[in-house]
Amino acid sequence: MSASKTATLTFRIDPGLKEALRNAANAEHRSIANMVEVLIRGYCEQHDIEIPPSEETKNNIGARS
C-alpha cells in the first residue's frame, strides 16, 4: 500500500488551547495532528458537513475483496 498524501496546515493557537489539545491527544494515545483530525471529523459529522474522499480512497474503492 502506498503512503497517503497529506496537506500541511499551519496556524497559531493560544498556548492554553495547545496544552489542552496535547493533554487530550495524550489521553487517547494520539499525536496532536491525529487529534486535530479526529476533532475536525467529529465536528463535520455533528454538523452534516461532507468530507470529500481523498484520492487514495477514490482509487481504492472496490479494491478489497
VEXTINU-867731 format. One record per residue (C-alpha): residue in one letter; x, y, z. Coordinates in steps of 0.02 Angstrom, whole numbers, plus 32768, in hexadecimal, padded with zeros to 4 digits. Each point is the difference from the previous one (the first is absolute). Layout:
<atoms>
AXYZ/...
</atoms>
This chain:
<atoms>
M800080008000/S804480AB7FD4/A800C808C807E/S7F6C80767FFA/K801C80B37FCE/T7FDE80818085/A7FF180BC8004/T805C80718078/L7F9B80718071/T805A80878062/F7FA88073807B/R801C805E80A1/I7FA47FCF809D/D7FF6803E80B3/P80817FA3806B/G7F787FC78078/L7F9C7FB37F72/K809C7FAB7FBF/E80217FB580AC/A7F4B7FC4800A/L80117FB47F53/R80A37FAB8034/N7FAB7FBA809C/A7F6B7FC17F9C/A80747FAE7F81/N80687FAF8089/A7F637FBF8057/E7FCF7FA57F5F/H80B37FCC7FD1/R7FF8806A7F62/S8073807E7FAF/I7FC880B58005/A7FE67FFB7F43/N7F937F65800D/M7F9D804D8090/V7FDD809B7F96/E7FC57F8F7F72/V7F8D7FA08077/L7FB880A38043/I7FE280467F51/R7FAE7F5E7FC6/G7F918000809A/Y7FCC80B57FE3/C7FD87FDC7F4A/E7F9A7F67802F/Q7F9D80618083/H7FDC808D7F86/D7FDD7F977F64/I809880427FA5/E803B7F887F7A/I80B87FD57FFC/P80337FDD7F4C/P80587F5A7FEA/S80BC80067FE9/E804F7FCD7F5B/E803F7F608053/T7F507FD5803C/K7FBA80217F51/N80857F907FB3/N7FE37F72807D/I7F417FF57FF1/G7FDB7F4B7FD9/A80B67FCD800C/R7FE57F94809A/S7FB37F557FED/
</atoms>
